Amino acid sequence: MKKGTIARFVVLGVLWLGLCCYMLAHAQVTLYTVFVIVASAIIIFVPMYKKYIKK
């Protein structure tokens, strides 16, 4: 894997993690918030995995 690809994963991962932490800090933890976090992870990381790692 190229260094640029790793950098993309790291930047998006840190940004996603920061937004999830912000959401958990300011919202009540319910099944809906957990669903939103899991769905956002799937939407963000699965296409990148398919494009860059599964090649």
Phi and psi in radians as a Rosetta constraint file:
Dihedral C 1 N 2 CA 2 C 2 CIRCULARHARMONIC -1.326 0.35
Dihedral N 2 CA 2 C 2 N 3 CIRCULARHARMONIC 2.763 0.35
Dihedral C 2 N 3 CA 3 C 3 CIRCULARHARMONIC -1.145 0.35
Dihedral N 3 CA 3 C 3 N 4 CIRCULARHARMONIC -0.583 0.35
Dihedral C 3 N 4 CA 4 C 4 CIRCULARHARMONIC -1.118 0.35
Dihedral N 4 CA 4 C 4 N 5 CIRCULARHARMONIC -0.673 0.35
Dihedral C 4 N 5 CA 5 C 5 CIRCULARHARMONIC -1.167 0.35
Dihedral N 5 CA 5 C 5 N 6 CIRCULARHARMONIC -0.737 0.35
Dihedral C 5 N 6 CA 6 C 6 CIRCULARHARMONIC -1.091 0.35
Dihedral N 6 CA 6 C 6 N 7 CIRCULARHARMONIC -0.720 0.35
Dihedral C 6 N 7 CA 7 C 7 CIRCULARHARMONIC -1.088 0.35
Dihedral N 7 CA 7 C 7 N 8 CIRCULARHARMONIC -0.696 0.35
Dihedral C 7 N 8 CA 8 C 8 CIRCULARHARMONIC -1.079 0.35
Dihedral N 8 CA 8 C 8 N 9 CIRCULARHARMONIC -0.801 0.35
Dihedral C 8 N 9 CA 9 C 9 CIRCULARHARMONIC -1.073 0.35
Dihedral N 9 CA 9 C 9 N 10 CIRCULARHARMONIC -0.736 0.35
Dihedral C 9 N 10 CA 10 C 10 CIRCULARHARMONIC -1.155 0.35
Dihedral N 10 CA 10 C 10 N 11 CIRCULARHARMONIC -0.807 0.35
Dihedral C 10 N 11 CA 11 C 11 CIRCULARHARMONIC -1.098 0.35
Dihedral N 11 CA 11 C 11 N 12 CIRCULARHARMONIC -0.844 0.35
Dihedral C 11 N 12 CA 12 C 12 CIRCULARHARMONIC -1.145 0.35
Dihedral N 12 CA 12 C 12 N 13 CIRCULARHARMONIC -0.637 0.35
Dihedral C 12 N 13 CA 13 C 13 CIRCULARHARMONIC -1.135 0.35
Dihedral N 13 CA 13 C 13 N 14 CIRCULARHARMONIC -0.767 0.35
Dihedral C 13 N 14 CA 14 C 14 CIRCULARHARMONIC -1.163 0.35
Dihedral N 14 CA 14 C 14 N 15 CIRCULARHARMONIC -0.743 0.35
Dihedral C 14 N 15 CA 15 C 15 CIRCULARHARMONIC -1.101 0.35
Dihedral N 15 CA 15 C 15 N 16 CIRCULARHARMONIC -0.791 0.35
Dihedral C 15 N 16 CA 16 C 16 CIRCULARHARMONIC -1.097 0.35
Dihedral N 16 CA 16 C 16 N 17 CIRCULARHARMONIC -0.774 0.35
Dihedral C 16 N 17 CA 17 C 17 CIRCULARHARMONIC -1.109 0.35
Dihedral N 17 CA 17 C 17 N 18 CIRCULARHARMONIC -0.705 0.35
Dihedral C 17 N 18 CA 18 C 18 CIRCULARHARMONIC -1.103 0.35
Dihedral N 18 CA 18 C 18 N 19 CIRCULARHARMONIC -0.759 0.35
Dihedral C 18 N 19 CA 19 C 19 CIRCULARHARMONIC -1.164 0.35
Dihedral N 19 CA 19 C 19 N 20 CIRCULARHARMONIC -0.632 0.35
Dihedral C 19 N 20 CA 20 C 20 CIRCULARHARMONIC -1.174 0.35
Dihedral N 20 CA 20 C 20 N 21 CIRCULARHARMONIC -0.735 0.35
Dihedral C 20 N 21 CA 21 C 21 CIRCULARHARMONIC -1.102 0.35
Dihedral N 21 CA 21 C 21 N 22 CIRCULARHARMONIC -0.706 0.35
Dihedral C 21 N 22 CA 22 C 22 CIRCULARHARMONIC -1.075 0.35
Dihedral N 22 CA 22 C 22 N 23 CIRCULARHARMONIC -0.768 0.35
Dihedral C 22 N 23 CA 23 C 23 CIRCULARHARMONIC -1.139 0.35
Dihedral N 23 CA 23 C 23 N 24 CIRCULARHARMONIC -0.723 0.35
Dihedral C 23 N 24 CA 24 C 24 CIRCULARHARMONIC -1.215 0.35
Dihedral N 24 CA 24 C 24 N 25 CIRCULARHARMONIC -0.534 0.35
Dihedral C 24 N 25 CA 25 C 25 CIRCULARHARMONIC -1.296 0.35
Dihedral N 25 CA 25 C 25 N 26 CIRCULARHARMONIC -0.530 0.35
Dihedral C 25 N 26 CA 26 C 26 CIRCULARHARMONIC -1.894 0.35
Dihedral N 26 CA 26 C 26 N 27 CIRCULARHARMONIC -0.039 0.35
Dihedral C 26 N 27 CA 27 C 27 CIRCULARHARMONIC -2.206 0.35
Dihedral N 27 CA 27 C 27 N 28 CIRCULARHARMONIC 2.749 0.35
Dihedral C 27 N 28 CA 28 C 28 CIRCULARHARMONIC -1.309 0.35
Dihedral N 28 CA 28 C 28 N 29 CIRCULARHARMONIC 2.369 0.35
Dihedral C 28 N 29 CA 29 C 29 CIRCULARHARMONIC -1.373 0.35
Dihedral N 29 CA 29 C 29 N 30 CIRCULARHARMONIC 1.954 0.35
Dihedral C 29 N 30 CA 30 C 30 CIRCULARHARMONIC -2.260 0.35
Dihedral N 30 CA 30 C 30 N 31 CIRCULARHARMONIC 3.100 0.35
Dihedral C 30 N 31 CA 31 C 31 CIRCULARHARMONIC -1.097 0.35
Dihedral N 31 CA 31 C 31 N 32 CIRCULARHARMONIC -0.599 0.35
Dihedral C 31 N 32 CA 32 C 32 CIRCULARHARMONIC -1.127 0.35
Dihedral N 32 CA 32 C 32 N 33 CIRCULARHARMONIC -0.765 0.35
Dihedral C 32 N 33 CA 33 C 33 CIRCULARHARMONIC -1.155 0.35
Dihedral N 33 CA 33 C 33 N 34 CIRCULARHARMONIC -0.653 0.35
Dihedral C 33 N 34 CA 34 C 34 CIRCULARHARMONIC -1.132 0.35
Dihedral N 34 CA 34 C 34 N 35 CIRCULARHARMONIC -0.710 0.35
Dihedral C 34 N 35 CA 35 C 35 CIRCULARHARMONIC -1.076 0.35
Dihedral N 35 CA 35 C 35 N 36 CIRCULARHARMONIC -0.756 0.35
Dihedral C 35 N 36 CA 36 C 36 CIRCULARHARMONIC -1.097 0.35
Dihedral N 36 CA 36 C 36 N 37 CIRCULARHARMONIC -0.708 0.35
Dihedral C 36 N 37 CA 37 C 37 CIRCULARHARMONIC -1.140 0.35
Dihedral N 37 CA 37 C 37 N 38 CIRCULARHARMONIC -0.803 0.35
Dihedral C 37 N 38 CA 38 C 38 CIRCULARHARMONIC -1.151 0.35
Dihedral N 38 CA 38 C 38 N 39 CIRCULARHARMONIC -0.753 0.35
Dihedral C 38 N 39 CA 39 C 39 CIRCULARHARMONIC -1.115 0.35
Dihedral N 39 CA 39 C 39 N 40 CIRCULARHARMONIC -0.697 0.35
Dihedral C 39 N 40 CA 40 C 40 CIRCULARHARMONIC -1.165 0.35
Dihedral N 40 CA 40 C 40 N 41 CIRCULARHARMONIC -0.632 0.35
Dihedral C 40 N 41 CA 41 C 41 CIRCULARHARMONIC -1.122 0.35
Dihedral N 41 CA 41 C 41 N 42 CIRCULARHARMONIC -0.728 0.35
Dihedral C 41 N 42 CA 42 C 42 CIRCULARHARMONIC -1.135 0.35
Dihedral N 42 CA 42 C 42 N 43 CIRCULARHARMONIC -0.760 0.35
Dihedral C 42 N 43 CA 43 C 43 CIRCULARHARMONIC -1.122 0.35
Dihedral N 43 CA 43 C 43 N 44 CIRCULARHARMONIC -0.621 0.35
Dihedral C 43 N 44 CA 44 C 44 CIRCULARHARMONIC -1.457 0.35
Dihedral N 44 CA 44 C 44 N 45 CIRCULARHARMONIC -0.851 0.35
Dihedral C 44 N 45 CA 45 C 45 CIRCULARHARMONIC -1.615 0.35
Dihedral N 45 CA 45 C 45 N 46 CIRCULARHARMONIC -0.485 0.35
Dihedral C 45 N 46 CA 46 C 46 CIRCULARHARMONIC -1.137 0.35
Dihedral N 46 CA 46 C 46 N 47 CIRCULARHARMONIC -0.819 0.35
Dihedral C 46 N 47 CA 47 C 47 CIRCULARHARMONIC -1.082 0.35
Dihedral N 47 CA 47 C 47 N 48 CIRCULARHARMONIC -0.653 0.35
Dihedral C 47 N 48 CA 48 C 48 CIRCULARHARMONIC -1.160 0.35
Dihedral N 48 CA 48 C 48 N 49 CIRCULARHARMONIC -0.704 0.35
Dihedral C 48 N 49 CA 49 C 49 CIRCULARHARMONIC -1.067 0.35
Dihedral N 49 CA 49 C 49 N 50 CIRCULARHARMONIC -0.799 0.35
Dihedral C 49 N 50 CA 50 C 50 CIRCULARHARMONIC -1.121 0.35
Dihedral N 50 CA 50 C 50 N 51 CIRCULARHARMONIC -0.637 0.35
Dihedral C 50 N 51 CA 51 C 51 CIRCULARHARMONIC -1.360 0.35
Dihedral N 51 CA 51 C 51 N 52 CIRCULARHARMONIC -0.769 0.35
Dihedral C 51 N 52 CA 52 C 52 CIRCULARHARMONIC -1.768 0.35
Dihedral N 52 CA 52 C 52 N 53 CIRCULARHARMONIC -0.521 0.35
Dihedral C 52 N 53 CA 53 C 53 CIRCULARHARMONIC -1.742 0.35
Dihedral N 53 CA 53 C 53 N 54 CIRCULARHARMONIC -0.693 0.35
Dihedral C 53 N 54 CA 54 C 54 CIRCULARHARMONIC -1.376 0.35
Dihedral N 54 CA 54 C 54 N 55 CIRCULARHARMONIC -0.002 0.35
